Amino acid sequence: MSSIVVTEKSRRLQEGVFPAIWIPTDSQGCLLESEMAEIMNFTARCGATGFMVLGTTGEFPHLEISERKRVLEAARRHSGELPILANVTDIRPRVVADLGRFARSAGADAISLMAPYYYPLSPADQQEFFIRSAEAAQLPLFLYNFPERAGYKIDLETIAAVADRVPMLGIKQSGGDFEYHKDLLALGRKKNFVVITGSDTLLPETMALGVTGAVSGLSNGLADLVVNTYRAVKAGKTRDQIPDAARLAVVSDLIGKIEFPYNIAATIAARGLPIGHPKHLVSAASKARLEAMIAEFRRLYSEWNLLG
């Protein structure tokens, strides 16, 4: 029997819009705390339900472990009363355990875990990884399925086994396999966990299936559009009745022009919010494409009266 306690605050992570917080850093890869706080405050004003910290949009693999801990501390300082989901994913189990324990001491309300990447694990070894990591953190768990990043999918049998052993609040489904939402939702009904989507531009479609919210990279710069769409769907409206859902579809088409995470950075910078320094080497060509996309989004935001 697990000793992990599920609090009322951690359960608030099961429904709503959760920005996957962008982490501005300086040229040395060190956190720019006031800049991150500016983004968090913007999303909170727009109605965000909580925050995912150190996720894929936050570019966690680029950060030193000490810097990831600084981010967790800063996130708690600037989160107000909103809950924090801390992604403690790493290829090294000892690092995951250390980050999980630190996340708990820093005030996170749950942890998120991707399958360890680069070296694929058997389903049985994945189970051990997820269960032991949650037990080390002594926090409720969100699994994070992102095959395009991890290299393989967390299968249903693994998810069921983990849900039987530790308090599992839900799973975030990201990537191109839209149909997997349906399988996860069916299992969640049996095992009492929710499904949150990473497909923030497809909220009307995923919520129609039973998804309860989104962990959203686009919410860093467009939280108002994502929250408005979420609330409209909750109120019973369909995609064609939600102007902001149509705007997100336009954004979705545009961001395909350049690579992640430059595309997310462009949507943030165009809103007048800080993005910091790139966390890896960037060519002159990519810098030029980023600036062009920022300008394109500024024109679009002006048309939508999102600036000022």
Backbone bond lengths (Angstrom), bond angles and torsions (degrees), N, CA, C in turn:
res aa  C-N    CA-C-N  psi(-1)  N-CA   C-N-CA  omega(-1)  CA-C   N-CA-C  phi
1 M - - - 1.462 - - 1.529 109.38 -
2 S 1.323 116.85 126.32 1.455 120.46 -178.41 1.525 111.03 -71.93
3 S 1.333 115.38 144.12 1.468 121.00 177.38 1.522 111.61 -95.46
4 I 1.321 117.75 3.53 1.464 121.55 -178.81 1.526 109.63 -69.71
5 V 1.332 115.75 132.89 1.463 121.37 -177.44 1.525 109.60 -100.12
6 V 1.319 115.86 128.36 1.461 121.50 173.82 1.519 108.20 -94.37
7 T 1.316 117.42 114.28 1.451 122.00 -177.40 1.519 111.34 -91.25
8 E 1.314 115.34 166.32 1.468 120.07 175.96 1.523 110.55 -60.92
9 K 1.327 116.04 -37.09 1.465 119.37 -179.56 1.522 111.49 -68.96
10 S 1.317 117.81 -39.87 1.465 119.39 178.55 1.522 111.12 -65.40
11 R 1.317 117.64 -32.45 1.472 119.96 177.91 1.521 111.92 -67.58
12 R 1.317 117.83 -20.73 1.461 120.31 176.66 1.530 111.75 -67.20
13 L 1.332 116.54 -12.27 1.460 120.84 176.25 1.528 112.19 -79.56
14 Q 1.305 117.65 -2.17 1.456 120.57 -175.58 1.520 114.15 -90.21
15 E 1.320 117.86 -4.35 1.463 119.12 -177.01 1.518 109.94 -155.44
16 G 1.338 116.63 128.47 1.451 120.17 175.89 1.511 112.79 132.75
17 V 1.328 114.84 -160.74 1.467 122.58 179.31 1.522 108.49 -113.35
18 F 1.327 115.66 124.12 1.461 122.26 -175.77 1.531 108.99 -123.76
19 P 1.334 117.66 101.20 1.457 119.00 177.41 1.529 111.09 -58.40
20 A 1.324 115.03 131.74 1.468 120.83 171.38 1.524 105.62 -83.68
21 I 1.313 115.53 95.70 1.460 121.25 -163.16 1.526 113.16 -62.25
22 W 1.334 114.29 128.12 1.456 121.98 170.92 1.528 108.37 -68.84
23 I 1.321 117.58 138.91 1.461 121.11 -176.92 1.523 108.93 -114.35
24 P 1.327 118.00 98.06 1.462 120.11 177.53 1.527 110.63 -68.36
25 T 1.316 116.44 134.38 1.459 121.44 178.05 1.523 109.35 -131.10
26 D 1.350 115.25 162.02 1.456 120.25 176.23 1.530 109.85 -85.59
27 S 1.319 117.06 -172.97 1.458 120.96 -175.49 1.525 113.05 -67.50
28 Q 1.334 117.24 -14.33 1.463 121.82 177.84 1.529 112.41 -98.77
29 G 1.316 116.94 4.97 1.456 120.75 179.63 1.513 114.19 80.79
30 C 1.327 116.85 18.92 1.467 121.12 -179.81 1.524 110.24 -96.86
31 L 1.309 115.80 142.28 1.455 122.57 -177.19 1.520 112.25 -57.30
32 L 1.324 115.88 134.47 1.458 122.99 167.96 1.527 106.69 -99.15
33 E 1.320 116.12 92.29 1.467 120.61 -168.37 1.520 112.96 -64.47
34 S 1.319 117.84 -44.88 1.468 118.64 -177.25 1.524 111.09 -64.37
35 E 1.347 116.26 -32.77 1.456 119.96 178.10 1.527 111.18 -69.72
36 M 1.336 117.33 -41.29 1.459 119.66 175.84 1.523 110.60 -63.76
37 A 1.328 116.48 -40.01 1.460 120.47 178.41 1.525 111.38 -61.46
38 E 1.339 116.60 -36.33 1.473 120.36 178.76 1.522 110.63 -62.08
39 I 1.321 116.72 -41.74 1.464 120.56 178.20 1.526 110.42 -67.16
40 M 1.330 117.26 -45.64 1.455 120.27 179.41 1.524 111.47 -60.23
41 N 1.323 116.75 -42.84 1.463 120.29 -179.31 1.525 111.37 -64.76
42 F 1.334 116.30 -38.87 1.469 120.04 177.19 1.523 110.52 -60.77
43 T 1.330 117.30 -47.80 1.465 119.42 -177.55 1.524 111.44 -66.54
44 A 1.331 116.89 -35.71 1.467 120.07 178.16 1.527 110.76 -64.81
45 R 1.337 116.62 -41.61 1.468 119.91 178.26 1.522 111.53 -62.27
46 C 1.326 116.01 -29.98 1.461 120.78 -179.94 1.527 112.84 -79.90
47 G 1.329 117.33 -7.93 1.456 119.86 176.67 1.509 115.60 106.47
48 A 1.336 118.06 17.39 1.461 120.02 176.78 1.525 110.15 -57.38
49 T 1.322 115.60 146.09 1.461 122.19 -177.10 1.518 112.17 -86.91
50 G 1.318 116.97 -24.22 1.459 123.18 -177.62 1.514 107.64 179.44
51 F 1.326 116.58 -167.38 1.460 120.60 -176.09 1.520 111.12 -134.58
52 M 1.346 115.43 140.28 1.459 119.84 163.29 1.521 106.98 -99.77
53 V 1.326 115.96 126.50 1.458 121.38 -175.33 1.527 108.79 -115.52
54 L 1.343 115.85 137.89 1.465 123.31 178.24 1.527 112.15 69.62
55 G 1.317 116.68 32.79 1.452 120.53 175.55 1.517 111.49 -85.66
56 T 1.328 116.10 -167.64 1.453 121.38 -178.28 1.525 111.07 -62.18
57 T 1.328 117.89 -41.44 1.459 121.23 177.50 1.522 110.92 -63.41
58 G 1.323 117.54 -30.72 1.457 121.75 176.62 1.512 113.87 -77.78
59 E 1.344 117.09 -1.60 1.469 123.21 175.96 1.537 112.33 56.70
60 F 1.335 115.46 43.96 1.471 119.39 -174.39 1.523 114.47 -56.39
61 P 1.365 121.01 -32.49 1.465 117.33 -178.95 1.524 113.91 -63.84
62 H 1.338 117.15 -19.78 1.464 120.08 179.39 1.529 112.83 -80.01
63 L 1.325 118.00 -13.66 1.455 121.04 -171.71 1.527 111.98 -95.56
64 E 1.332 115.65 138.95 1.457 120.38 171.78 1.529 109.05 -63.28
65 I 1.322 116.61 155.51 1.466 120.11 -179.70 1.522 110.75 -59.37
66 S 1.320 116.91 -41.02 1.469 120.04 178.74 1.524 110.82 -61.69
67 E 1.335 116.39 -35.26 1.460 119.70 -179.87 1.526 110.66 -73.35
68 R 1.322 117.38 -35.78 1.461 119.87 176.05 1.527 110.39 -61.67
69 K 1.313 116.42 -36.88 1.467 119.77 177.53 1.525 110.54 -67.51
70 R 1.321 116.71 -39.87 1.464 119.66 176.68 1.524 110.92 -61.00
71 V 1.318 116.76 -39.93 1.459 121.09 178.69 1.524 110.55 -62.34
72 L 1.322 117.20 -43.18 1.466 120.72 179.53 1.530 110.86 -62.04
73 E 1.311 116.76 -43.13 1.473 119.72 178.77 1.528 110.45 -64.31
74 A 1.324 116.35 -44.14 1.462 120.12 -179.26 1.528 111.05 -65.17
75 A 1.323 116.59 -39.11 1.462 119.98 -179.94 1.517 110.92 -60.52
76 R 1.306 117.32 -42.41 1.461 119.89 178.12 1.527 110.81 -64.87
77 R 1.320 117.66 -38.42 1.468 119.44 -179.62 1.524 111.78 -63.41
78 H 1.320 117.18 -28.78 1.466 120.20 -172.33 1.529 113.69 -112.84
79 S 1.307 117.24 10.28 1.472 119.88 -176.18 1.520 113.76 -92.20
80 G 1.333 117.01 -8.45 1.459 119.09 -176.52 1.516 111.01 60.18
81 E 1.332 115.76 -130.78 1.467 120.40 179.10 1.518 113.21 -94.83
82 L 1.320 117.00 4.40 1.459 119.88 -177.38 1.532 110.96 -80.41
83 P 1.325 117.68 143.38 1.464 121.25 -178.09 1.522 112.37 -74.40
84 I 1.330 114.97 155.91 1.458 122.38 -179.03 1.520 110.38 -120.36
85 L 1.320 115.26 128.39 1.455 123.15 170.77 1.524 106.84 -103.25
86 A 1.326 117.21 115.02 1.460 122.38 -174.68 1.522 110.03 -100.60
87 N 1.319 116.10 117.17 1.462 119.80 175.00 1.530 108.71 -80.37
88 V 1.320 116.92 116.92 1.464 121.42 -178.02 1.525 111.19 -112.55
89 T 1.316 116.13 23.55 1.456 121.94 -178.02 1.531 111.97 -59.78
90 D 1.309 115.58 137.76 1.457 122.25 172.38 1.520 107.62 -162.21
91 I 1.313 116.17 159.04 1.452 120.06 178.38 1.529 111.98 -73.83
92 R 1.346 116.70 -18.16 1.466 121.95 -174.98 1.528 110.53 -103.80
93 P 1.329 118.95 117.78 1.462 120.98 -178.57 1.530 113.77 -56.75
94 R 1.322 117.51 -37.04 1.465 119.35 -178.65 1.526 110.91 -66.76
95 V 1.338 116.64 -34.02 1.456 119.96 177.21 1.522 110.34 -70.08
96 V 1.318 116.78 -41.17 1.465 120.68 177.40 1.528 110.47 -59.40
97 A 1.335 116.17 -45.50 1.465 119.83 179.77 1.527 110.90 -62.35
98 D 1.336 116.51 -43.08 1.463 120.73 179.65 1.525 110.88 -63.57
99 L 1.338 116.65 -46.28 1.457 119.90 179.35 1.523 111.49 -65.37
100 G 1.331 116.79 -37.34 1.459 119.74 178.65 1.516 112.03 -62.71
101 R 1.340 115.88 -45.23 1.462 119.33 177.87 1.523 110.77 -63.69
102 F 1.339 115.99 -39.87 1.458 119.44 179.38 1.522 111.01 -66.20
103 A 1.321 116.41 -40.82 1.465 120.38 178.89 1.528 110.81 -57.57
104 R 1.314 115.40 -42.75 1.471 119.18 179.09 1.524 110.50 -63.66
105 S 1.334 117.21 -45.06 1.467 119.99 -178.83 1.522 111.10 -67.11
106 A 1.327 116.88 -28.16 1.466 120.90 179.91 1.521 112.57 -82.56
107 G 1.338 117.68 -6.05 1.455 120.52 175.24 1.506 115.88 100.19
108 A 1.344 118.19 13.70 1.463 119.51 174.50 1.523 110.08 -66.06
109 D 1.315 116.49 154.27 1.464 121.25 -174.83 1.526 113.21 -102.26
110 A 1.317 117.20 -16.36 1.470 122.85 176.25 1.514 107.53 -165.31
111 I 1.331 115.65 162.50 1.456 119.73 175.26 1.525 109.91 -113.24
112 S 1.334 114.05 155.67 1.453 122.36 175.30 1.519 108.24 -119.42
113 L 1.348 116.35 142.13 1.460 120.75 -178.32 1.520 111.14 -138.69
114 M 1.330 115.65 125.62 1.452 121.50 166.49 1.523 108.44 -85.65
115 A 1.318 116.35 161.17 1.462 119.53 169.87 1.524 108.31 -64.71
116 P 1.329 118.40 141.70 1.464 119.71 178.58 1.526 110.79 -57.22
117 Y 1.313 116.00 133.50 1.449 121.11 -173.98 1.531 111.54 -94.72
118 Y 1.284 115.93 173.06 1.467 127.97 179.27 1.521 111.85 75.32
119 Y 1.336 118.18 -60.03 1.458 120.85 176.42 1.527 108.62 -100.72
120 P 1.318 118.97 107.55 1.473 119.28 -179.05 1.520 111.43 -66.41
121 L 1.333 115.40 141.83 1.458 121.80 178.90 1.523 110.47 -104.47
122 S 1.322 116.18 150.91 1.458 120.24 172.32 1.527 108.81 -66.49
123 P 1.333 117.90 158.92 1.472 119.55 177.42 1.529 112.88 -54.31
124 A 1.325 117.66 -40.63 1.470 120.02 -179.56 1.526 110.78 -64.54
125 D 1.326 116.91 -39.64 1.465 119.80 179.76 1.520 111.45 -73.03
126 Q 1.318 117.72 -33.09 1.467 120.13 173.18 1.527 110.47 -60.05
127 Q 1.330 115.66 -43.83 1.464 119.15 179.33 1.516 111.19 -57.84
128 E 1.325 116.29 -46.70 1.462 119.79 179.68 1.523 111.01 -61.03
129 F 1.319 115.95 -41.81 1.464 120.21 179.96 1.527 110.92 -60.40
130 F 1.317 117.26 -50.20 1.458 120.74 -177.25 1.528 111.53 -65.98
131 I 1.308 116.96 -45.36 1.465 120.95 -176.04 1.521 111.18 -66.45
132 R 1.318 116.58 -47.85 1.467 119.25 -178.45 1.523 111.73 -67.09
133 S 1.315 116.77 -33.33 1.466 119.82 178.14 1.525 110.80 -66.18
134 A 1.320 116.93 -43.67 1.466 120.13 177.69 1.519 110.75 -64.00
135 E 1.320 117.06 -40.84 1.458 120.53 179.61 1.525 111.58 -65.43
136 A 1.333 117.08 -36.47 1.459 120.09 177.59 1.524 110.93 -65.25
137 A 1.332 116.39 -41.97 1.459 120.64 -179.14 1.515 112.72 -74.98
138 Q 1.333 116.84 -26.87 1.463 121.78 -173.23 1.531 110.73 55.32
139 L 1.334 114.12 43.09 1.456 121.89 176.79 1.521 109.21 -133.70
140 P 1.341 117.32 150.63 1.464 119.94 174.01 1.520 110.55 -59.74
141 L 1.332 115.08 158.89 1.459 121.50 -168.93 1.528 112.46 -118.74
142 F 1.323 115.06 138.30 1.454 123.37 161.50 1.516 107.37 -113.05
143 L 1.311 118.35 122.88 1.447 119.74 168.21 1.531 108.91 -76.13
144 Y 1.313 115.63 157.62 1.459 121.40 -173.69 1.519 106.83 -136.29
145 N 1.326 115.87 98.67 1.456 121.13 -177.24 1.524 110.17 -91.89
146 F 1.317 116.13 114.99 1.459 121.24 -179.03 1.531 107.47 -146.52
147 P 1.336 117.14 76.55 1.466 120.73 -174.12 1.521 114.27 -57.34
148 E 1.336 117.01 -33.30 1.462 119.45 -179.28 1.523 112.02 -64.57
149 R 1.313 117.87 -23.42 1.465 121.45 178.30 1.535 111.30 -99.06
150 A 1.329 117.27 -43.75 1.464 120.07 -177.45 1.525 112.58 -76.51
151 G 1.336 115.89 -28.61 1.451 120.27 -178.60 1.511 113.68 101.15
152 Y 1.318 117.84 -8.89 1.458 121.55 178.87 1.525 108.95 -161.82
153 K 1.324 114.80 161.61 1.464 121.83 -175.88 1.527 110.99 -91.07
154 I 1.330 116.06 144.98 1.463 120.33 168.92 1.527 106.67 -79.83
155 D 1.329 117.32 115.73 1.460 119.25 -173.16 1.528 111.48 -82.00
156 L 1.319 115.31 166.70 1.465 121.16 -173.38 1.521 112.06 -64.47
157 E 1.326 117.80 -36.95 1.467 120.75 -179.23 1.524 110.52 -65.24
158 T 1.323 116.77 -39.45 1.466 120.83 177.37 1.520 110.45 -64.26
159 I 1.315 116.42 -45.98 1.465 120.71 -179.42 1.526 110.52 -60.76
160 A 1.327 116.63 -44.14 1.467 120.45 179.90 1.520 111.04 -61.74
161 A 1.329 117.05 -42.45 1.462 120.75 -179.22 1.524 111.31 -64.48
162 V 1.330 117.16 -39.99 1.459 120.56 178.31 1.523 110.45 -66.21
163 A 1.326 116.93 -43.81 1.470 120.86 179.91 1.520 112.26 -61.94
164 D 1.332 117.48 -26.46 1.464 121.12 178.15 1.524 112.80 -77.20
165 R 1.347 117.10 -18.04 1.459 120.06 -171.90 1.529 114.54 -106.79
166 V 1.334 117.28 -33.11 1.469 120.68 -178.45 1.524 109.27 -134.73
167 P 1.344 117.61 156.52 1.467 119.27 178.25 1.532 111.21 -64.46
168 M 1.295 115.51 110.03 1.461 122.18 -178.64 1.524 108.56 -109.54
169 L 1.342 115.33 113.90 1.458 120.24 -178.67 1.520 111.74 -74.72
170 G 1.333 116.56 -34.81 1.455 118.77 -176.89 1.502 112.00 176.46
171 I 1.316 114.42 -169.99 1.458 122.37 176.25 1.510 108.88 -138.63
172 K 1.318 115.74 137.86 1.458 120.76 173.28 1.517 107.89 -95.49
173 Q 1.324 116.08 124.40 1.462 122.11 179.64 1.524 109.06 -103.20
174 S 1.326 115.53 115.94 1.456 121.39 178.17 1.519 110.06 -123.33
175 G 1.322 115.17 166.63 1.458 119.71 176.76 1.508 112.51 100.21
176 G 1.319 114.78 -169.42 1.454 120.68 -170.86 1.514 116.90 -86.60
177 D 1.325 118.01 -8.63 1.468 120.81 -176.33 1.524 110.53 -86.63
178 F 1.335 115.43 79.08 1.470 120.04 -178.08 1.523 111.32 -60.59
179 E 1.321 117.68 -37.67 1.461 121.46 -175.51 1.525 112.47 -63.48
180 Y 1.322 117.25 -23.39 1.467 119.56 -178.35 1.531 111.41 -66.37
181 H 1.324 117.14 -22.32 1.465 119.84 173.49 1.535 110.34 -52.59
182 K 1.339 116.37 -41.99 1.466 120.36 -175.58 1.523 111.34 -65.55
183 D 1.323 117.44 -43.73 1.461 120.78 178.63 1.525 111.18 -64.43
184 L 1.322 115.94 -41.42 1.463 119.83 179.86 1.528 111.38 -65.36
185 L 1.315 116.33 -40.08 1.468 120.21 179.09 1.525 111.29 -64.01
186 A 1.319 116.77 -40.54 1.467 119.81 178.42 1.523 110.46 -63.61
187 L 1.317 117.24 -42.45 1.465 120.14 177.91 1.520 110.93 -68.01
188 G 1.319 117.06 -39.00 1.459 120.61 179.72 1.518 112.92 -60.73
189 R 1.327 115.99 -35.68 1.466 118.73 177.28 1.526 111.21 -65.17
190 K 1.326 116.70 -32.51 1.464 120.70 178.91 1.529 112.17 -78.02
191 K 1.330 115.83 -36.36 1.469 120.65 -172.54 1.526 113.46 -105.40
192 N 1.314 117.14 3.72 1.459 121.74 173.41 1.527 112.87 66.02
193 F 1.339 116.20 48.20 1.456 120.18 169.61 1.521 108.75 -134.15
194 V 1.341 116.06 162.46 1.459 120.76 -177.52 1.523 109.99 -102.05
195 V 1.320 114.92 168.11 1.460 121.75 174.46 1.526 107.91 -119.87
196 I 1.339 114.42 125.25 1.458 122.50 175.07 1.521 107.06 -110.28
197 T 1.323 116.98 140.60 1.458 119.49 -178.01 1.521 112.00 -99.77
198 G 1.322 115.58 150.32 1.448 121.33 168.65 1.516 111.47 -94.43
199 S 1.319 117.02 -4.35 1.472 122.50 -178.90 1.524 109.04 -88.20
200 D 1.337 115.79 75.02 1.462 119.71 -172.72 1.520 113.31 -66.84
201 T 1.320 118.42 -24.34 1.469 119.85 178.17 1.521 112.26 -81.62
202 L 1.333 117.23 -5.54 1.469 121.42 179.29 1.534 111.39 -114.70
203 L 1.319 116.38 28.39 1.472 119.44 -178.43 1.529 113.57 -56.11
204 P 1.333 120.76 -43.72 1.469 118.68 179.52 1.525 112.52 -57.75
205 E 1.337 116.15 -39.53 1.456 119.68 -177.26 1.530 111.66 -75.33
206 T 1.322 117.37 -42.54 1.468 119.34 -178.16 1.531 111.12 -71.47
207 M 1.323 117.08 -38.24 1.464 119.09 179.01 1.525 111.31 -68.68
208 A 1.321 117.47 -30.22 1.465 120.13 175.70 1.524 111.00 -63.00
209 L 1.327 116.57 -28.19 1.469 120.96 177.42 1.521 112.53 -77.50
210 G 1.341 116.91 -24.92 1.452 120.71 -177.21 1.513 114.56 127.23
211 V 1.339 117.51 -0.91 1.457 121.60 175.49 1.534 108.62 -61.09
212 T 1.340 116.19 141.03 1.465 119.69 -172.89 1.525 114.43 -100.37
213 G 1.326 117.51 1.84 1.459 119.10 178.50 1.503 111.52 164.98
214 A 1.342 115.35 -166.92 1.461 120.65 -175.05 1.518 111.22 -140.39
215 V 1.319 115.31 138.90 1.463 122.02 160.78 1.515 105.10 -93.58
216 S 1.314 116.47 115.32 1.460 121.03 -160.66 1.523 113.11 -123.51
217 G 1.341 115.85 115.82 1.455 119.69 173.76 1.513 112.06 -69.29
218 L 1.332 117.27 -38.38 1.456 120.96 -179.61 1.522 112.64 -65.15
219 S 1.322 117.77 -19.21 1.464 120.33 -178.75 1.524 113.08 -67.37
220 N 1.326 118.17 -15.38 1.463 118.92 176.31 1.521 111.44 -59.05
221 G 1.314 116.92 -40.56 1.453 120.14 179.23 1.507 114.52 -111.35
222 L 1.348 116.63 -13.44 1.464 121.06 -174.08 1.522 111.65 -133.35
223 A 1.315 115.65 37.83 1.466 119.30 -178.29 1.517 111.90 -60.01
224 D 1.320 117.23 -34.17 1.463 119.33 -179.71 1.528 111.01 -62.47
225 L 1.332 117.56 -42.48 1.460 120.55 179.40 1.531 111.36 -66.93
226 V 1.333 116.60 -41.96 1.467 119.83 -178.74 1.525 110.54 -68.23
227 V 1.330 117.75 -44.86 1.461 121.19 -179.82 1.528 110.55 -64.69
228 N 1.325 117.11 -43.01 1.466 119.86 178.89 1.533 111.18 -61.07
229 T 1.324 115.90 -40.60 1.465 119.70 178.23 1.517 110.74 -64.56
230 Y 1.319 116.15 -46.02 1.467 120.59 178.64 1.536 111.18 -57.72
231 R 1.311 116.29 -48.01 1.464 120.24 -178.14 1.524 111.61 -65.21
232 A 1.318 116.44 -37.19 1.468 119.85 179.32 1.521 111.07 -66.00
233 V 1.326 116.88 -40.79 1.465 119.49 177.54 1.517 110.08 -65.05
234 K 1.331 116.54 -41.53 1.471 120.09 177.32 1.529 111.13 -59.53
235 A 1.312 116.08 -32.06 1.464 121.05 -179.93 1.524 112.79 -81.20
236 G 1.332 117.26 0.02 1.450 120.87 174.93 1.512 115.34 99.19
237 K 1.326 118.31 8.64 1.458 120.29 -178.96 1.532 110.56 -86.15
238 T 1.320 115.04 152.99 1.461 122.07 177.44 1.523 109.48 -99.51
239 R 1.344 115.37 169.44 1.462 119.59 -175.85 1.529 112.66 -52.02
240 D 1.321 117.50 -45.27 1.467 119.60 -175.41 1.523 113.24 -70.37
241 Q 1.336 116.74 -6.35 1.464 121.15 177.07 1.530 112.15 -102.39
242 I 1.333 117.97 4.50 1.467 121.84 -173.51 1.522 109.50 -121.06
243 P 1.331 119.05 101.10 1.464 120.74 -179.27 1.526 113.71 -56.25
244 D 1.341 117.50 -38.95 1.459 119.42 -177.45 1.526 112.14 -71.43
245 A 1.321 117.76 -24.50 1.465 119.83 173.67 1.531 110.00 -67.26
246 A 1.310 116.41 -37.91 1.463 120.61 176.67 1.524 110.65 -65.51
247 R 1.314 116.57 -38.80 1.467 120.22 178.06 1.529 110.71 -65.67
248 L 1.303 117.54 -40.44 1.467 120.28 177.40 1.527 111.37 -63.69
249 A 1.307 116.76 -33.22 1.463 119.87 176.64 1.525 110.76 -65.17
250 V 1.320 116.88 -38.32 1.464 121.10 175.80 1.523 110.06 -63.10
251 V 1.335 115.93 -44.57 1.468 121.00 178.00 1.526 110.18 -59.95
252 S 1.318 116.43 -43.31 1.462 121.06 -179.64 1.526 111.56 -58.07
253 D 1.317 116.53 -40.44 1.464 120.20 178.39 1.529 111.53 -66.75
254 L 1.330 116.33 -40.09 1.459 119.99 -176.56 1.518 113.02 -70.00
255 I 1.336 117.06 -40.29 1.465 118.71 -173.93 1.524 112.53 -70.43
256 G 1.325 116.59 -12.11 1.452 118.90 175.54 1.516 113.54 -71.89
257 K 1.324 117.32 -6.83 1.462 120.94 -177.28 1.522 112.94 -76.30
258 I 1.332 117.59 -25.89 1.460 120.02 178.02 1.517 109.51 -134.48
259 E 1.326 115.06 168.27 1.455 120.50 -172.16 1.532 112.13 -75.70
260 F 1.331 113.54 153.90 1.463 120.97 168.22 1.530 107.08 -73.46
261 P 1.348 120.24 139.24 1.467 126.89 4.43 1.518 115.26 -96.83
262 Y 1.374 117.72 8.90 1.463 118.49 178.56 1.529 111.00 -55.52
263 N 1.337 116.11 -37.40 1.468 118.76 -177.19 1.525 111.70 -63.60
264 I 1.343 116.42 -42.00 1.467 119.36 177.19 1.520 110.18 -66.54
265 A 1.332 116.86 -41.22 1.465 120.32 178.52 1.528 110.57 -57.43
266 A 1.328 116.80 -39.54 1.463 120.27 -179.46 1.520 111.62 -63.72
267 T 1.331 116.99 -41.48 1.469 119.60 -179.82 1.522 111.69 -66.22
268 I 1.321 117.00 -29.40 1.468 121.54 179.17 1.523 110.72 -77.31
269 A 1.342 116.19 -51.46 1.459 121.02 -176.73 1.522 111.55 -61.57
270 A 1.336 116.69 -35.65 1.465 119.86 -179.93 1.515 111.90 -65.62
271 R 1.310 116.57 -21.15 1.470 121.37 178.49 1.526 111.28 -86.23
272 G 1.336 116.90 -1.21 1.458 120.61 -179.67 1.509 113.62 86.24
273 L 1.323 116.89 15.30 1.463 121.89 179.94 1.525 109.64 -100.61
274 P 1.343 117.52 152.64 1.466 120.36 -173.99 1.525 112.63 -79.41
275 I 1.326 116.17 140.69 1.469 120.02 177.77 1.523 112.51 -115.17
276 G 1.331 117.65 -10.54 1.453 119.91 179.75 1.520 112.69 73.82
277 H 1.328 114.89 -160.75 1.455 122.81 -175.96 1.522 109.32 -98.04
278 P 1.331 119.19 145.12 1.469 119.62 176.35 1.523 111.63 -55.78
279 K 1.328 116.01 144.89 1.459 121.02 -176.98 1.530 112.55 -88.26
280 H 1.319 116.94 -1.64 1.456 120.59 176.79 1.525 108.02 -145.26
281 L 1.319 117.33 173.51 1.455 121.30 -177.42 1.532 110.19 -66.57
282 V 1.318 115.52 135.18 1.464 121.47 -177.07 1.521 108.80 -126.36
283 S 1.312 116.49 131.21 1.459 121.77 179.41 1.520 110.90 -74.13
284 A 1.324 115.20 160.77 1.464 120.52 175.94 1.523 110.40 -60.93
285 A 1.329 116.42 -36.10 1.469 119.92 179.97 1.522 110.98 -64.13
286 S 1.326 116.78 -42.48 1.463 119.90 -179.59 1.524 111.02 -69.34
287 K 1.324 116.97 -36.58 1.465 119.55 176.28 1.521 110.38 -61.60
288 A 1.317 116.52 -41.27 1.462 120.27 179.73 1.526 111.04 -65.40
289 R 1.332 116.94 -40.53 1.466 120.17 178.68 1.519 110.76 -65.81
290 L 1.340 116.39 -37.73 1.464 119.65 177.88 1.520 110.57 -63.73
291 E 1.316 117.29 -46.14 1.456 120.14 -179.77 1.524 111.18 -62.60
292 A 1.326 116.22 -37.92 1.465 119.37 178.46 1.522 110.93 -65.48
293 M 1.331 116.73 -39.22 1.459 119.27 179.34 1.524 111.05 -69.98
294 I 1.315 118.03 -38.15 1.466 120.43 176.20 1.523 109.71 -58.39
295 A 1.319 116.08 -45.51 1.469 119.62 179.27 1.520 111.50 -62.87
296 E 1.327 116.53 -38.31 1.469 120.24 178.84 1.521 110.86 -65.17
297 F 1.318 116.56 -40.85 1.465 119.19 178.94 1.522 111.36 -70.09
298 R 1.324 117.91 -34.82 1.464 119.41 177.53 1.521 110.72 -61.04
299 R 1.325 116.34 -42.03 1.477 119.36 177.81 1.525 110.78 -62.11
300 L 1.322 115.37 -41.05 1.459 119.97 -179.84 1.526 110.77 -66.93
301 Y 1.325 116.73 -45.54 1.474 120.60 -179.97 1.522 110.76 -61.95
302 S 1.325 116.24 -36.05 1.465 119.48 178.05 1.522 110.96 -63.02
303 E 1.319 116.63 -41.77 1.461 121.01 176.80 1.527 111.15 -61.43
304 W 1.317 116.41 -34.57 1.467 121.69 -177.85 1.532 112.58 -89.76
305 N 1.317 117.30 3.25 1.480 122.01 179.99 1.533 111.99 59.62
306 L 1.328 115.31 41.26 1.463 119.89 178.88 1.524 112.72 -99.45
307 L 1.323 118.12 -4.80 1.452 121.53 -178.70 1.528 110.18 -100.69
308 G 1.338 115.34 157.95 1.454 119.02 177.55 1.507 112.34 103.97
